[in-house]
Amino acid sequence: MAREYFALAARRLARRRLANLALLHGEALYLLAAGLPRGFAATVHVYFPDPWPKSRHQKRRLFSAASVDLVLGLLEPGGRLCFATDFLEYGEEVAALLAAHPALVVERVEGGWPGGARTNYEAKYEAEGRPILRLEARLAGAATPHPAGVVEIAAASGAAPG
Ligand SMILES: C[S@@+](CC[C@H](N)C(=O)[O-])C[C@H]1O[C@@H](n2cnc3c(N)ncnc32)[C@H](O)[C@@H]1O
């Protein structure tokens, strides 16, 4: 989240005296790896994450073989992941990555979320008529390691996946 939006959200939170919200401002991959507990979330919402289209930047993506377990690991058994992007190529890669997880049931949400746009970017892109890829995935059991992540880590460490 950009600093100005963080400050705006913090002001709104204080004004409404909401006690069931926490705002964290920082590097998402670091927060996922070191700042958030495992298996605590009924729903994880990820909307319009930066696609990092240049190949040398793709290691920064929130959804890659190396990082997907950081996101999925937040979910409690039966938890849901909601995702949207206007970067369709990245969206298709995310859909394939999620579908390859044996405990995830992935559906495309066609024609928009019930209740309408969920974020500023979504409202803006809808108004511009941009195509948007939306996914909802449900974790049928516990968040076991993603097979692609296991291969990635084994390759990085020079070991054969067990
Ligand atoms: C395209 S905007 C989408 C904002 C919002 N989710 C929405 O849908 O309106 C992407 C946001 O992700 C933030 N972002 C990108 N990479 C990040 C990272 N590695 N860690 C934390 N935030 C990041 C950017 O600062 C920006 O606010």
The ligand as a Gaussian input file, in Angstrom:
#p B3LYP/6-31G(d) Opt

LIG

0 1
 C       -2.227000      -1.674000      -8.266000
 S       -2.224000      -1.207000      -6.569000
 C       -3.676000      -2.000000      -5.953000
 C       -4.148000      -1.378000      -4.663000
 C       -5.438000      -2.001000      -4.058000
 N       -5.222000      -3.399000      -3.705000
 C       -6.608000      -1.863000      -4.991000
 O       -7.018000      -2.874000      -5.594000
 O       -7.134000      -0.749000      -5.131000
 C       -0.886000      -2.218000      -5.979000
 C       -0.446000      -1.831000      -4.580000
 O        0.471000      -2.810000      -4.087000
 C        1.517000      -2.146000      -3.400000
 N        2.679000      -3.053000      -3.457000
 C        3.345000      -3.454000      -4.554000
 N        4.354000      -4.300000      -4.232000
 C        4.319000      -4.410000      -2.876000
 C        5.108000      -5.121000      -1.937000
 N        6.119000      -5.895000      -2.324000
 N        4.773000      -5.017000      -0.630000
 C        3.744000      -4.249000      -0.232000
 N        2.963000      -3.543000      -1.073000
 C        3.257000      -3.619000      -2.379000
 C        1.710000      -0.853000      -4.146000
 O        2.305000       0.125000      -3.316000
 C        0.250000      -0.491000      -4.485000
 O       -0.325000       0.249000      -3.415000

